[in-house]
Amino acid sequence: MRMALGEGTAAVVRFFGKHRDPVVVQSLRSAAAATIAYVVALRLSPEAAPLTAPLTALLVVQVTLYATITTGIRRVNSVVAGVVIAIGFSVLVGLTWWSLGLIILASLAVGHLVRVSEFVPEVAISAMLVLGVTRVGDTAWARVLETVIGAAVGLAINLLFAPPVWVEEASESIEGLARRVRQLMLRMGEEAAGRTPVDHATARLHEARRLDHDIVEVDAALKQAEDSLRLNPRVREGLLHRVVLRTGLDTLEICTVVLRVLARSLTDLAKERDPEPLFAPETGAALERLLSEIGDAVVSLAVLVTTDVSVSAESAEGRLATELRGATATRDKLAQLLLEEIQQDAGQWQLHGAVLTEVNRILDELDTEHRSRRLLEELDRCTREERERMPWVTRLRKYLRYAKRLRVPGRNREAVPRRSM
């Protein structure tokens, strides 16, 4: 018994010891917000069990800091609207099957009227949840007070204790996608080096198409990470980090699209040449080596865009440049071999040319100069849009930088530029 209890305690300690895990941090924040809201409501609300306060806090705290500032008001409005509707129904009719249907309809209608945008369903959700914990005859003002307490505590938790940063999860998703792309390239290269049955080439084409679903999942993880970086006081250079991750995913997405086209070309070539090999032995070996080198470069790109330590980033960038130089040399050799094959047999010259064009496109997307140019363009665009959308943020940053210069040791009033009289 004691051994089992000790093991259970150790497991709990290990679980909560992972304080850097965003899931654990978010769970602790939610539990803390609900508990604090309940304690405050016990002192201020006349109700014996003011459960509406922790319920509201739990709903409000489930957002990132950026969402708290930009969309938190709409979310709080949706919760408050749902609670008010639930209060009215609990006082008049209570919870029945027909009142549940009416409260859902009324909540959705009110949600559109109060313009809570994407949080319209939360009006109905809040109303149903509150109606479930609200007894007929409860004081309406007490429930409104509890709602305000819960909303205030939830917003305060988000502002005082920054929500977790989901960059690590997004980085793992990007690297996982890059490794799946590499594995597919390796299989395609191995099959291209020998006799490729049509069904095998078709299977690779289906695998390339399934990468689209992986990109959707990675994109969702990246959007969550981007929101967690915005206006987060624990993050420096949040805009740069967001843009690096986003441009990296864009490059991977383009590579997967081109890879799908390459798989289509190899499938068509397999149909045309069946039962003969796709290429001559030397050409097939060159294509296998080229796809292997490109796959390594794809993984190196993913490591580069997900690394925030300067030393590691420089190492990853150097490795990527070396791999791209090797892939470029192999591409040149493959082009010469394909030209010799076409001169001997021009039957499938369109497909041979398509294969070379597609690997060229992937190499161009991975090129460091091309990536740097796209990164700068995206940074300029994001900065310009942010200034136009939130000019107060730009003014606040200028003020903070100015105040920081004033606090630097050794500076005096004479060092600060004065306005001309």
C-alpha positions as CSV (number, residue, x, y, z in Angstrom):
1,M,0.0,0.0,0.0
2,R,2.7,2.5,1.0
3,M,4.8,1.5,-2.1
4,A,1.8,2.1,-4.4
5,L,1.1,5.4,-2.7
6,G,4.8,6.4,-3.0
7,E,4.8,5.5,-6.7
8,G,1.6,7.5,-7.3
9,T,3.1,10.5,-5.5
10,A,6.3,10.2,-7.5
11,A,4.3,10.1,-10.8
12,V,2.3,13.2,-9.8
13,V,5.6,15.0,-8.9
14,R,7.1,14.0,-12.3
15,F,4.0,15.2,-14.1
16,F,3.9,18.6,-12.6
17,G,7.7,18.9,-12.6
18,K,7.5,19.3,-16.3
19,H,6.8,23.0,-15.8
20,R,8.0,23.9,-19.3
21,D,5.4,21.6,-20.9
22,P,2.8,24.0,-22.4
23,V,0.0,21.5,-21.6
24,V,0.9,21.3,-18.0
25,V,1.3,25.1,-17.7
26,Q,-2.0,25.7,-19.3
27,S,-3.7,23.2,-17.0
28,L,-2.2,24.8,-14.0
29,R,-3.2,28.3,-15.2
30,S,-6.8,27.1,-15.7
31,A,-7.0,25.4,-12.4
32,A,-5.5,28.4,-10.6
33,A,-7.9,30.9,-12.3
34,A,-10.9,28.8,-11.4
35,T,-9.8,28.4,-7.8
36,I,-9.0,32.0,-7.3
37,A,-12.3,33.1,-8.8
38,Y,-14.2,30.7,-6.5
39,V,-12.4,32.0,-3.4
40,V,-13.1,35.6,-4.4
41,A,-16.7,34.8,-5.1
42,L,-17.1,33.1,-1.8
43,R,-16.3,36.4,-0.1
44,L,-18.3,38.7,-2.4
45,S,-21.3,36.7,-3.5
46,P,-24.3,35.9,-1.3
47,E,-24.5,32.4,-2.8
48,A,-23.3,29.4,-0.8
49,A,-21.6,27.8,-3.8
50,P,-20.8,30.4,-6.4
51,L,-19.8,28.0,-9.2
52,T,-20.5,30.5,-12.0
53,A,-17.3,32.5,-11.1
54,P,-14.9,29.6,-11.6
55,L,-16.8,28.4,-14.7
56,T,-16.5,31.9,-16.3
57,A,-12.8,32.1,-15.4
58,L,-12.2,28.7,-16.9
59,L,-13.8,29.8,-20.1
60,V,-11.9,33.1,-20.3
61,V,-8.4,31.8,-19.4
62,Q,-8.3,29.3,-22.3
63,V,-6.8,31.8,-24.7
64,T,-3.3,33.1,-25.5
65,L,-2.2,36.5,-24.4
66,Y,-2.6,37.9,-27.9
67,A,-6.2,36.5,-28.0
68,T,-6.8,38.0,-24.6
69,I,-5.9,41.5,-25.8
70,T,-7.4,41.4,-29.3
71,T,-10.4,39.1,-28.9
72,G,-10.7,38.7,-25.2
73,I,-13.4,41.3,-24.9
74,R,-15.6,39.5,-27.5
75,R,-15.1,36.2,-25.6
76,V,-16.0,37.8,-22.3
77,N,-19.1,39.4,-23.9
78,S,-20.1,36.0,-25.2
79,V,-19.7,34.4,-21.8
80,V,-21.6,37.2,-20.1
81,A,-24.4,37.1,-22.6
82,G,-24.8,33.4,-22.2
83,V,-24.8,33.7,-18.4
84,V,-27.4,36.4,-18.5
85,I,-29.6,34.3,-20.8
86,A,-29.2,31.3,-18.5
87,I,-30.1,33.4,-15.5
88,G,-33.3,34.5,-17.1
89,F,-34.3,31.0,-18.1
90,S,-33.4,29.6,-14.6
91,V,-35.6,32.1,-12.9
92,L,-38.5,31.6,-15.3
93,V,-38.6,28.0,-16.3
94,G,-35.5,26.1,-15.1
95,L,-33.9,23.3,-17.1
96,T,-36.2,21.1,-19.2
97,W,-35.9,19.6,-22.7
98,W,-37.8,22.4,-24.4
99,S,-36.2,25.2,-22.4
100,L,-32.8,23.8,-23.5
101,G,-33.8,24.1,-27.1
102,L,-35.1,27.6,-26.6
103,I,-32.0,28.7,-24.7
104,I,-29.8,27.5,-27.5
105,L,-31.8,29.4,-30.1
106,A,-31.9,32.5,-28.0
107,S,-28.2,32.4,-27.3
108,L,-27.2,32.0,-30.9
109,A,-29.5,35.0,-31.8
110,V,-28.1,37.2,-29.1
111,G,-24.6,36.2,-30.0
112,H,-25.1,37.7,-33.5
113,L,-26.8,40.8,-32.0
114,V,-23.9,41.6,-29.6
115,R,-21.4,40.9,-32.4
116,V,-19.1,38.4,-30.7
117,S,-17.9,37.2,-34.1
118,E,-16.4,33.7,-34.0
119,F,-17.5,33.2,-30.4
120,V,-21.2,33.0,-31.1
121,P,-21.3,29.3,-30.2
122,E,-19.7,30.1,-26.9
123,V,-22.8,32.1,-25.9
124,A,-24.9,29.0,-26.2
125,I,-22.3,26.8,-24.5
126,S,-21.9,29.2,-21.6
127,A,-25.7,29.4,-21.3
128,M,-26.1,25.7,-21.2
129,L,-23.3,25.2,-18.7
130,V,-24.5,27.9,-16.4
131,L,-28.1,26.7,-16.6
132,G,-26.9,23.3,-15.5
133,V,-25.3,24.7,-12.3
134,T,-28.0,27.3,-11.6
135,R,-31.0,26.5,-9.5
136,V,-34.4,28.0,-10.1
137,G,-34.9,31.0,-7.9
138,D,-31.3,32.0,-7.7
139,T,-30.6,35.7,-7.5
140,A,-29.8,37.2,-10.9
141,W,-27.5,39.9,-9.5
142,A,-25.4,37.3,-7.7
143,R,-24.9,35.4,-10.9
144,V,-23.9,38.5,-12.7
145,L,-21.5,39.4,-10.0
146,E,-19.9,35.9,-10.1
147,T,-19.6,36.2,-13.9
148,V,-17.8,39.6,-13.6
149,I,-15.5,38.1,-10.9
150,G,-14.7,35.1,-13.1
151,A,-14.0,37.2,-16.2
152,A,-11.8,39.6,-14.2
153,V,-9.8,36.8,-12.7
154,G,-9.4,35.0,-16.0
155,L,-8.2,38.2,-17.7
156,A,-5.8,39.0,-14.8
157,I,-4.3,35.5,-15.0
158,N,-3.6,35.9,-18.7
159,L,-2.1,39.3,-18.2
160,L,0.0,38.6,-15.1
161,F,1.1,35.1,-16.0
162,A,1.7,34.8,-19.7
163,P,0.2,31.8,-21.4
164,P,2.5,29.0,-22.5
165,V,4.5,29.4,-25.7
166,W,3.7,26.7,-28.2
167,V,6.8,27.1,-30.4
168,E,8.3,23.8,-29.4
169,E,5.3,21.8,-30.5
170,A,5.2,23.7,-33.8
171,S,8.9,23.2,-34.3
172,E,8.5,19.4,-33.7
173,S,5.6,19.4,-36.2
174,I,7.7,21.1,-38.9
175,E,10.7,18.8,-38.3
176,G,8.4,15.8,-38.4
177,L,7.0,16.9,-41.8
178,A,10.5,17.5,-43.2
179,R,11.5,13.9,-42.1
180,R,8.5,12.4,-43.7
181,V,9.3,14.3,-47.0
182,R,12.8,12.9,-46.8
183,Q,11.7,9.4,-46.3
184,L,9.4,9.6,-49.3
185,M,12.2,11.0,-51.4
186,L,14.5,8.1,-50.3
187,R,11.8,5.5,-51.4
188,M,11.2,7.3,-54.7
189,G,15.0,7.4,-55.3
190,E,15.5,3.7,-54.5
191,E,12.7,2.7,-56.9
192,A,13.9,5.0,-59.6
193,A,17.3,3.3,-59.6
194,G,15.8,0.0,-60.6
195,R,12.7,-1.4,-62.3
196,T,9.7,0.3,-60.8
197,P,6.4,-1.5,-61.1
198,V,3.5,0.8,-61.9
199,D,1.7,0.0,-58.6
200,H,4.8,1.0,-56.6
201,A,5.1,4.3,-58.4
202,T,1.3,4.9,-57.8
203,A,1.8,4.1,-54.1
204,R,4.5,6.8,-53.9
205,L,2.1,9.3,-55.6
206,H,-0.6,8.6,-53.0
207,E,2.0,9.1,-50.2
208,A,2.9,12.5,-51.7
209,R,-0.8,13.4,-51.8
210,R,-1.2,12.5,-48.2
211,L,1.4,15.0,-47.2
212,D,-1.2,17.7,-47.8
213,H,-3.1,16.5,-44.7
214,D,0.2,16.7,-42.7
215,I,0.7,20.3,-43.9
216,V,-2.8,21.2,-42.6
217,E,-2.0,19.8,-39.1
218,V,1.4,21.5,-39.0
219,D,-0.2,24.8,-40.1
220,A,-2.7,24.5,-37.2
221,A,0.1,24.0,-34.8
222,L,2.0,26.9,-36.2
223,K,-1.0,29.2,-36.0
224,Q,-1.2,28.4,-32.3
225,A,2.5,29.1,-31.8
226,E,2.2,32.4,-33.7
227,D,-0.6,33.5,-31.4
228,S,1.4,32.5,-28.3
229,L,4.3,34.6,-29.5
230,R,2.3,37.8,-30.2
231,L,2.6,40.4,-27.4
232,N,4.1,37.8,-25.0
233,P,6.5,39.5,-22.5
234,R,8.5,36.3,-22.2
235,V,9.4,36.3,-25.9
236,R,12.0,38.5,-27.5
237,E,11.9,39.1,-31.3
238,G,8.5,37.4,-31.5
239,L,7.8,38.8,-35.0
240,L,11.1,37.5,-36.4
241,H,10.5,34.1,-34.9
242,R,7.0,33.9,-36.3
243,V,8.1,35.0,-39.7
244,V,11.0,32.5,-39.8
245,L,8.7,29.6,-38.8
246,R,6.0,30.7,-41.3
247,T,8.4,31.1,-44.3
248,G,10.0,27.8,-43.4
249,L,6.6,26.0,-43.5
250,D,5.8,27.8,-46.8
251,T,9.0,26.5,-48.3
252,L,8.2,22.9,-47.1
253,E,4.7,23.2,-48.5
254,I,6.0,24.3,-52.0
255,C,8.5,21.4,-51.8
256,T,5.7,18.9,-51.1
257,V,3.7,20.2,-54.0
258,V,6.6,19.9,-56.4
259,L,7.4,16.4,-54.9
260,R,3.8,15.4,-55.7
261,V,4.3,16.5,-59.3
262,L,7.6,14.6,-59.4
263,A,5.8,11.5,-58.2
264,R,3.2,12.0,-60.9
265,S,6.0,12.3,-63.6
266,L,7.7,9.1,-62.3
267,T,4.3,7.3,-62.3
268,D,3.7,8.3,-65.9
269,L,7.2,7.2,-66.8
270,A,6.7,3.9,-65.2
271,K,3.5,3.3,-67.3
272,E,5.4,4.3,-70.5
273,R,8.4,2.1,-69.9
274,D,6.9,-0.9,-68.1
275,P,8.4,-3.5,-67.8
276,E,11.7,-1.8,-68.4
277,P,13.6,0.3,-65.8
278,L,12.7,4.0,-65.7
279,F,16.3,5.0,-66.4
280,A,19.7,3.6,-67.3
281,P,21.6,2.3,-64.3
282,E,23.9,5.2,-64.0
283,T,21.1,7.8,-64.5
284,G,18.9,6.0,-61.9
285,A,21.8,5.9,-59.4
286,A,22.4,9.7,-60.0
287,L,18.7,10.4,-59.4
288,E,18.7,8.3,-56.2
289,R,21.6,10.1,-54.9
290,L,20.1,13.5,-55.8
291,L,16.8,12.8,-54.0
292,S,18.8,11.6,-51.0
293,E,20.8,14.8,-50.9
294,I,17.7,17.0,-51.4
295,G,15.9,15.1,-48.6
296,D,18.8,15.8,-46.2
297,A,18.7,19.5,-47.2
298,V,14.9,19.6,-46.5
299,V,15.6,18.3,-42.9
300,S,18.4,20.8,-42.5
301,L,16.1,23.6,-43.5
302,A,13.6,22.5,-40.9
303,V,16.2,22.4,-38.2
304,L,17.5,25.8,-39.3
305,V,14.1,27.5,-39.1
306,T,13.2,25.9,-35.8
307,T,16.5,26.7,-34.0
308,D,16.6,30.0,-32.0
309,V,20.1,29.7,-30.7
310,S,22.5,31.7,-32.9
311,V,25.4,29.1,-32.7
312,S,23.1,26.2,-33.6
313,A,21.5,28.3,-36.3
314,E,24.8,29.1,-37.9
315,S,25.8,25.4,-37.8
316,A,22.5,24.4,-39.4
317,E,22.8,27.0,-42.1
318,G,26.3,25.9,-42.9
319,R,25.2,22.3,-43.1
320,L,22.3,23.3,-45.4
321,A,24.6,25.3,-47.7
322,T,27.0,22.3,-48.0
323,E,24.2,19.9,-48.8
324,L,22.8,22.2,-51.4
325,R,26.2,22.5,-53.1
326,G,26.5,18.7,-53.2
327,A,22.9,18.4,-54.6
328,T,23.6,21.0,-57.2
329,A,26.7,19.1,-58.5
330,T,24.7,15.9,-58.6
331,R,21.9,17.7,-60.4
332,D,24.3,18.8,-63.1
333,K,25.6,15.3,-63.5
334,L,22.0,14.0,-63.8
335,A,21.2,16.6,-66.4
336,Q,24.1,15.4,-68.5
337,L,23.0,11.8,-68.2
338,L,19.4,12.6,-69.1
339,L,20.6,14.5,-72.1
340,E,22.6,11.5,-73.3
341,E,19.6,9.2,-72.8
342,I,17.3,11.5,-74.8
343,Q,19.9,11.7,-77.6
344,Q,19.8,7.9,-77.8
345,D,16.0,7.5,-77.3
346,A,13.8,10.6,-77.4
347,G,10.6,8.6,-76.8
348,Q,10.0,10.0,-73.3
349,W,11.9,13.3,-73.5
350,Q,9.0,15.2,-72.0
351,L,8.9,13.1,-68.9
352,H,12.7,13.2,-68.5
353,G,12.6,17.0,-68.8
354,A,9.8,17.2,-66.3
355,V,11.8,15.2,-63.7
356,L,14.8,17.6,-64.1
357,T,12.6,20.6,-64.0
358,E,10.9,19.5,-60.7
359,V,14.2,18.7,-58.9
360,N,15.4,22.1,-60.1
361,R,12.3,23.8,-58.6
362,I,12.9,22.2,-55.2
363,L,16.6,23.2,-55.2
364,D,15.6,26.8,-56.0
365,E,13.1,26.8,-53.1
366,L,15.8,25.6,-50.7
367,D,18.4,28.0,-51.9
368,T,19.7,30.2,-49.0
369,E,19.6,33.4,-50.9
370,H,16.1,32.8,-52.1
371,R,15.0,32.0,-48.6
372,S,16.7,35.1,-47.1
373,R,15.0,37.3,-49.7
374,R,11.6,35.9,-49.0
375,L,12.2,36.3,-45.2
376,L,13.1,40.0,-45.6
377,E,10.0,40.6,-47.8
378,E,7.8,38.8,-45.3
379,L,9.3,40.8,-42.4
380,D,8.6,44.1,-44.2
381,R,5.1,43.1,-45.0
382,C,4.3,41.9,-41.5
383,T,5.8,45.1,-39.9
384,R,3.9,47.3,-42.3
385,E,0.6,45.5,-41.6
386,E,1.1,45.6,-37.9
387,R,1.8,49.4,-37.9
388,E,-1.3,50.0,-39.9
389,R,-3.5,47.7,-37.8
390,M,-2.2,48.6,-34.4
391,P,-0.4,52.0,-34.5
392,W,-0.6,52.3,-30.7
393,V,1.7,49.2,-30.3
394,T,4.3,51.0,-32.5
395,R,4.1,54.2,-30.3
396,L,4.3,52.1,-27.1
397,R,7.5,50.3,-28.4
398,K,9.1,53.6,-29.3
399,Y,8.3,55.0,-25.9
400,L,9.7,51.9,-24.2
401,R,12.9,52.1,-26.2
402,Y,13.3,55.8,-25.4
403,A,12.7,55.1,-21.7
404,K,15.3,52.3,-21.8
405,R,17.9,54.7,-23.2
406,L,17.2,57.1,-20.4
407,R,17.9,54.3,-17.8
408,V,21.2,53.3,-19.3
409,P,24.1,54.1,-16.8
410,G,26.3,56.9,-17.9
411,R,23.6,58.8,-19.8
412,N,22.6,62.2,-18.6
413,R,20.2,64.8,-19.7
414,E,22.7,66.4,-22.0
415,A,23.0,63.1,-23.9
416,V,19.2,63.1,-24.5
417,P,18.2,65.0,-27.6
418,R,16.0,68.0,-26.8
419,R,13.2,69.4,-28.8
420,S,14.1,72.5,-30.7
421,M,12.7,75.6,-29.2
